Amino acid sequence: MYQKTVLDNGIRIVTEKIPSRTVSAGIWVDVGARDEQPHNNGSAHFVEHMLFKGTASRTAQDIAQEFDTLGGLSNAFTSGETTSYYATVLDDQVECLVGLMGDIFQHSLFEEEEVVREREVILQEISMVEDTPDDRIHELFTGGLWGKHPLGYTVLGPREVVAAMDSVGLREYMRREYTPERIVIAASGNVHHEQFCRLWQEQVGGLLASNQAASRHLPPVLAPMRKLHKKNLEQAHLVLGTYGLSLVAPERYALYLLHVLLGGNMSSRLFQEVREKAGLAYSIYSYLSSFTDCGYLGVYLGVDPAVVNKAMALVAKEIKALRQVSVSVTKLSRAKDYAKAGIFLSAENMESRMTRIARNELTFGRYISFDEVAAGFDQVRPEDIADLATRLFNRPLSATVLGPLKTKDLDWCPLDLE
């Protein structure tokens, strides 16, 4: 029971009616750290915080209490390309939820006093990431991989830039970027589409379309980067990786299965060889970071500083094996089963379903069924994995290390994949 309506101003409303006592609803904006410049990096995330800090009719405390009174779960996040505000409530609270979300989305005051207070909260958030090496390492890696392109910016922004942000600048950023054609409102659960659209028409139908497309540019492909960031830690944290594919790439199903085979679960090559057999790492995994026009495949691991070179060489060995040796039909079938199980298990969660239809609308402009995804995985052949591995790993790996090491201690040569 999927339905879609486009309001006159360009705001898209997508719903998926599912028998349930709950509804998960969210406002999704096609705006993130990628839509910033060095002088305002962190604005999208700061705006996300400020939408909970008071409107003409509600104080920040009123907003918090009202979300709690609705009895559900509410949250928000900012990423490289997206900002989302969402909540899950009982189905008889949808009208109240729309009223609350519509108010904070359109009428937040951005009072300077609140900006000053929230600025300190965000600065503490930045400090928390800096003190969490298995988070910080990913920021350092993407900064090196994408260079000066906005995809290399952190979502939170640099401390000195955030410290200078004020109400005027944040208001202007939201006015410029939060345009109707970049907004998707999504809901899954016991939601009635026509009624849901009427409620939102009353809330946001008056927003004026701007016909302003997102001004995003494809990042350049840079030479492989290897960098050590010295820090006095018990472990050395590493991210190794290479450029990948976009969210809309035809080979996206093969890419996901390649990731599963490499380091996506406990039976993957990296988990078995690096953790189970060699005992070099407690945490090791591969992951995909994909955007509308580009992406990368990364491998994270945390190891004793004394075995960094051994660990890097072993990761490189497994990547070369994936490139050189055809995956068996049995292993590929297991990877497909794992991928499809994840898709169908997520269907049990209303928030996941809402997120899924919103992301599909933002990325593909249409609904993609679970069966279509499963069929996409089923069509991948062993030779598709081999071809894609050869294509992705045809250049030396980039690498970032965070820990108590010296540059002379590191042997990057195995990462050349020769």
C-alpha positions in Angstrom: 0.0 0.0 0.0 2.6 2.6 -1.1 1.3 6.0 -2.2 3.0 9.2 -3.3 1.7 12.8 -3.6 3.6 15.9 -4.7 2.3 19.1 -3.3 2.0 22.2 -5.6 5.2 23.6 -4.1 7.2 20.4 -4.9 7.3 18.7 -1.5 6.9 15.0 -1.9 4.9 12.9 0.5 5.3 9.1 0.5 3.5 6.6 2.7 3.4 2.9 3.1 0.3 1.6 4.9 1.0 -1.5 7.0 -1.3 -3.1 9.6 0.1 -1.8 12.9 -0.7 0.3 16.0 2.2 2.6 15.3 3.3 5.1 12.7 6.8 6.2 12.0 7.0 9.6 10.2 9.9 11.8 9.2 10.9 14.9 7.3 13.9 14.3 5.1 15.8 17.1 3.5 18.3 16.6 0.7 20.9 18.7 2.6 24.0 17.7 4.4 27.7 18.5 5.0 28.3 18.2 1.3 26.2 21.4 0.8 28.6 23.6 2.8 31.7 25.6 2.3 34.8 25.9 4.6 33.4 29.0 6.2 30.1 27.4 7.3 31.0 23.7 7.6 28.8 22.3 10.4 25.8 24.5 9.5 23.5 21.6 8.5 24.1 19.8 11.8 23.8 23.0 13.8 20.4 23.8 12.1 19.3 20.2 13.0 19.9 20.9 16.7 18.3 24.3 16.6 14.9 23.0 15.3 14.3 21.6 18.8 15.1 24.8 20.6 11.9 26.8 20.5 9.2 28.3 18.3 6.8 31.2 18.7 4.4 28.8 20.4 6.6 26.3 22.1 9.8 26.5 24.3 12.6 24.0 24.0 11.2 22.3 27.1 7.7 22.3 25.7 9.0 20.5 22.5 10.8 17.9 24.6 7.8 17.3 26.8 5.4 17.1 23.9 7.6 14.5 22.1 7.7 12.5 25.4 4.0 12.8 25.9 3.3 11.3 22.5 4.9 8.2 24.0 7.1 7.3 21.1 10.6 7.7 19.9 12.0 10.8 18.3 15.3 11.7 16.9 17.2 13.6 14.1 20.5 13.2 12.3 22.7 14.9 9.7 24.9 13.1 7.2 26.9 14.0 4.2 23.9 14.5 1.9 20.8 14.3 4.2 19.2 15.7 7.2 16.2 13.9 8.9 13.8 14.6 11.7 11.6 11.6 12.6 9.5 10.0 15.3 7.5 6.8 15.9 4.1 7.2 17.7 0.8 5.3 18.2 -1.4 5.7 15.2 -3.9 7.9 17.1 -1.2 10.5 17.7 -0.3 11.2 14.1 -2.2 14.5 13.9 -0.5 15.7 17.0 2.9 14.6 15.7 2.4 16.4 12.4 1.4 19.6 14.2 4.5 19.4 16.4 6.9 18.6 13.6 5.4 21.2 11.3 5.8 23.8 13.9 9.5 23.2 14.6 10.3 22.7 10.9 8.8 26.1 9.9 8.7 28.3 13.0 11.9 27.7 15.0 13.2 31.0 16.3 16.9 30.5 16.3 17.2 32.9 19.2 20.8 34.0 19.8 20.7 32.9 23.4 19.7 29.4 22.4 22.4 29.4 19.6 25.1 30.3 22.2 23.9 27.5 24.5 23.6 24.9 21.8 27.0 25.9 20.4 28.6 24.7 23.6 26.7 21.4 23.3 28.0 20.8 19.8 31.5 21.7 20.8 31.3 19.0 23.4 30.0 16.7 20.7 33.1 17.5 18.7 35.3 16.8 21.7 33.5 13.5 22.2 34.3 12.3 18.7 37.9 13.5 19.0 38.2 11.4 22.2 36.7 8.3 20.5 39.4 7.0 18.2 37.2 4.4 16.4 34.9 7.3 15.4 37.7 9.9 14.7 39.6 7.6 12.4 36.7 7.6 9.9 36.7 11.4 9.8 40.4 11.4 9.2 40.2 8.9 6.4 37.4 10.6 4.5 39.2 13.9 4.8 42.2 12.4 3.1 40.3 10.4 0.5 38.2 13.3 -0.7 40.7 16.1 -0.1 39.3 19.6 -0.2 36.0 18.5 -1.7 33.0 19.0 0.7 32.6 15.2 1.0 35.9 15.4 3.0 34.3 17.8 5.5 33.1 16.5 8.9 29.4 16.6 9.6 30.0 18.4 12.9 32.4 21.0 11.4 35.7 22.3 12.7 35.7 23.7 16.2 36.8 27.2 15.2 34.0 27.4 12.5 31.3 26.2 14.8 32.4 28.6 17.6 31.8 31.5 15.2 28.3 30.5 14.1 25.4 32.8 15.0 21.6 33.0 14.6 21.8 35.1 11.4 24.1 32.7 9.5 22.1 29.6 10.6 18.8 31.2 9.6 20.2 32.1 6.2 21.6 28.6 5.7 18.2 27.0 6.4 16.4 29.5 4.2 18.7 28.9 1.3 19.0 25.1 1.6 15.6 23.9 3.0 13.6 24.4 -0.2 10.4 22.4 -1.0 11.9 20.5 -4.0 14.5 19.0 -1.6 12.0 17.9 1.0 10.4 14.4 1.3 7.9 13.6 4.1 7.6 9.9 4.7 5.5 7.6 6.9 5.1 3.9 7.4 2.5 2.1 9.5 -1.2 2.5 10.1 -1.3 5.8 8.2 -4.0 7.0 5.8 -2.4 8.7 2.9 -5.0 11.3 2.0 -5.5 12.4 5.6 -1.7 12.5 6.1 -1.3 14.7 3.0 -4.1 17.0 4.1 -2.4 17.5 7.5 0.9 18.3 5.8 -0.7 20.6 3.2 -2.0 22.7 6.1 1.5 22.8 7.6 3.9 23.2 4.7 1.7 23.9 1.7 2.5 27.6 2.0 6.3 27.2 1.5 7.3 28.7 -1.8 9.1 26.7 -4.3 12.5 28.0 -5.3 13.4 25.8 -8.3 16.9 25.9 -6.9 18.7 22.6 -7.6 21.4 21.4 -5.3 24.8 22.6 -6.6 26.9 19.5 -6.0 30.0 18.6 -7.9 31.6 15.3 -8.5 34.8 14.9 -6.4 38.1 14.4 -8.1 39.9 11.1 -7.9 43.0 11.7 -5.9 46.3 9.8 -5.6 46.2 7.1 -2.9 46.7 8.7 0.5 48.7 7.2 3.4 48.9 9.1 6.6 49.7 8.6 10.2 48.0 10.7 12.9 50.0 10.3 16.1 48.1 9.9 19.4 48.9 8.2 22.7 46.5 5.3 22.6 46.5 1.7 23.7 45.6 0.5 20.2 46.3 1.6 16.7 43.2 2.3 14.7 43.3 1.8 10.9 41.0 2.5 7.9 42.1 1.2 4.6 40.1 1.7 1.4 39.5 2.7 -2.1 36.9 4.6 -4.2 33.7 2.6 -4.8 30.4 3.2 -6.5 27.4 5.6 -6.2 24.1 4.7 -4.6 22.5 4.4 -8.1 25.2 2.3 -9.8 23.9 -0.7 -11.7 26.5 -2.9 -9.9 25.3 -1.8 -6.4 24.0 -5.3 -5.6 27.3 -6.9 -6.6 29.1 -4.3 -4.5 27.1 -5.1 -1.4 27.8 -8.8 -1.8 31.5 -8.1 -2.4 31.5 -6.2 0.9 29.7 -9.0 2.7 32.3 -11.6 1.4 35.2 -9.3 2.3 34.4 -8.2 5.8 30.6 -7.8 6.2 29.9 -10.6 8.7 31.5 -13.2 10.9 32.1 -15.7 8.0 33.8 -13.1 5.8 37.4 -13.3 4.7 38.7 -10.5 7.0 36.9 -11.7 10.1 38.0 -15.3 9.7 41.6 -14.6 8.7 42.5 -11.5 10.7 40.5 -12.1 13.9 39.7 -15.8 14.1 42.9 -17.4 12.7 45.6 -14.7 13.3 44.1 -13.2 16.4 45.2 -9.7 15.5 42.1 -7.7 16.0 38.9 -7.8 18.1 37.1 -5.4 15.8 37.5 -5.7 12.0 34.9 -5.1 9.3 34.4 -3.7 5.9 31.8 -1.1 5.1 30.4 1.0 2.2 29.9 4.7 2.2 28.0 5.7 -0.9 26.5 8.9 -2.2 24.4 9.9 -5.2 27.4 10.2 -7.5 30.3 8.4 -5.9 31.4 6.4 -2.9 34.1 4.3 -1.2 34.7 0.9 0.3 36.6 0.9 3.6 38.1 -1.6 6.0 38.4 -0.7 9.7 40.4 -2.5 12.3 41.9 -1.8 15.7 45.1 -3.7 16.6 48.1 -3.7 18.9 50.6 -1.1 17.6 53.2 -3.8 17.3 51.3 -5.7 14.7 50.1 -2.9 12.4 52.2 -3.9 9.5 51.3 -7.6 9.8 47.6 -6.6 9.9 47.8 -4.4 6.9 49.6 -7.0 4.9 47.0 -9.6 5.8 44.1 -7.3 4.8 45.9 -6.6 1.5 46.4 -10.4 1.0 42.7 -11.1 1.4 41.8 -8.2 -1.0 44.1 -9.6 -3.6 42.7 -13.1 -3.2 39.2 -11.7 -3.7 40.4 -10.0 -6.9 42.3 -13.1 -8.2 40.3 -16.1 -7.1 36.7 -16.5 -8.2 34.2 -16.8 -5.3 32.5 -20.1 -5.1 28.8 -20.5 -5.9 28.2 -21.7 -2.3 29.9 -18.7 -0.7 28.1 -16.3 -2.9 24.8 -18.0 -2.2 25.4 -17.6 1.6 26.3 -14.0 1.1 23.0 -13.5 -0.9 21.0 -15.2 1.9 22.7 -12.9 4.5 21.9 -9.8 2.4 18.3 -10.7 1.8 17.8 -11.7 5.4 18.9 -8.2 6.5 16.4 -6.6 4.0 13.4 -8.7 5.1 14.2 -8.5 8.8 14.3 -4.7 8.6 10.7 -4.9 7.3 9.7 -5.8 10.9 10.7 -2.3 12.1 8.5 0.6 11.3 11.3 3.2 11.5 13.4 1.2 9.1 10.5 1.0 6.6 9.9 4.7 6.8 13.6 5.4 6.3 13.7 3.0 3.4 10.9 4.6 1.4 12.3 8.1 2.1 15.8 7.2 1.0 14.4 5.5 -2.2 12.4 8.6 -3.1 15.4 10.9 -2.5 17.8 8.6 -4.4 15.7 7.0 -7.1 12.6 9.0 -7.2 10.4 5.9 -6.8 9.4 3.0 -4.6 11.6 -0.1 -4.7 10.0 -3.3 -3.4 11.7 -5.8 -1.2 11.2 -8.4 -3.9 13.0 -6.1 -6.4 16.0 -5.9 -4.1 16.0 -9.6 -3.5 15.9 -10.2 -7.2 18.8 -7.8 -7.6 21.0 -9.9 -5.3 19.9 -13.2 -6.9 21.1 -12.0 -10.3 24.7 -11.4 -9.2 27.1 -14.1 -10.6 30.5 -15.1 -9.3 32.1 -13.5 -12.3 30.4 -10.2 -11.4 32.1 -10.2 -8.1 35.5 -11.0 -9.7 35.0 -8.3 -12.3 34.0 -5.7 -9.7 36.9 -6.6 -7.4 39.3 -6.2 -10.2 37.8 -2.9 -11.1 37.8 -1.5 -7.6 41.1 -2.8 -6.5 43.1 -1.8 -9.5 45.0 0.9 -7.7 46.9 1.1 -4.4 44.8 1.4 -1.2 44.5 4.6 0.7 45.2 4.3 4.5 44.9 6.3 7.7 46.4 5.2 11.0 45.7 6.7 14.4 47.8 5.7 17.3 51.2 5.7 19.1 53.5 5.0 16.1 56.1 6.8 14.1 56.1 7.1 10.3 59.3 5.1 10.0 57.5 2.2 11.8 55.0 1.8 9.0 55.4 -0.4 5.9 52.8 0.7 3.4 54.1 -1.4 0.5 51.6 -4.3 0.8 48.8 -1.8 0.2 50.0 -1.3 -3.3 48.3 -4.6 -4.1 51.0 -5.7 -6.5 
